Amino acid sequence: MRFNNMDPNQQQNIISIILRHDEVLRTIFLGSIERIIKALFLVNAGGLITLLAYLYKDHVTMNARVLFNTSLNWFLFGFIFAFIVVISDYLSLLFRTKNYNKQTSQFLSKKQLEFEKIDEFKAKSFWREFINWAVIVIGTISFVFAVIGVYYGYLGFIANSI
């Protein structure tokens, strides 16, 4: 149903729904910015800093140094994948919010856009689902890299202790 074909009560209800949804999208969008900061500093950075501290000590054996370097590489890969997840999340929400604002503006300005055609209110969206799954897979890979980094770091610590 088009906006100009609705009675005033329906129009007011639709405007209320649109404004609430806009606020939700903004909150999610701002949350993605917060996740960027947390992910960049927490996911793999702790491992990188710890390993760098061990690598440059004088008493590190050659075998331990090789294991620490391997661990450092895994943490670095995990950090890069975490960064990809965060950027994908951010860009996805940015485009989603801009598209929603554009479509609701068209709808409210009585152009030829029906309420049911607004992407955000559709049950399924191929690209939204694809990006969600891609982010989950890449995030899981980042976590696995961090676990491998911890494993090699532990082996390096043990090798240096012997």
TALIN-V348915 format. One record per backbone hydrogen bond with DSSP energy under -1.0 kcal/mol. CO is the residue of the C=O (numbers start at 0). NH is the residue of the N-H. If there is no record, write none. Layout:
# TALIN-V348915
CO;NH
CO;NH
This chain:
# TALIN-V348915
0;114
1;4
2;5
6;10
7;11
8;12
9;13
10;14
11;15
12;16
13;17
14;18
15;19
16;20
17;21
18;22
19;23
20;24
21;25
22;26
23;27
24;28
25;29
26;30
27;31
28;32
29;33
30;34
31;35
32;36
33;37
34;38
35;39
36;40
37;41
38;42
43;47
44;48
45;49
46;50
47;51
48;52
49;53
50;54
51;55
53;56
60;64
61;65
62;66
63;67
64;68
65;69
66;70
67;71
68;72
69;73
70;74
71;75
72;76
73;77
74;78
75;79
76;80
77;81
78;82
79;83
80;84
81;85
82;86
83;87
84;88
85;89
86;90
87;91
88;92
89;93
90;94
91;95
92;96
93;97
94;98
95;99
96;100
97;101
98;102
99;103
100;104
101;105
102;106
103;107
104;108
105;110
106;109
110;112
113;116
114;117
117;120
118;121
124;128
125;129
126;130
127;131
128;132
129;133
130;134
131;135
132;136
133;137
134;138
135;139
136;140
137;141
138;142
139;143
140;144
141;145
142;146
143;147
144;148
145;149
146;150
147;151
148;152
149;153
150;154
151;155
152;156
153;157
154;158
155;159
156;160
157;161
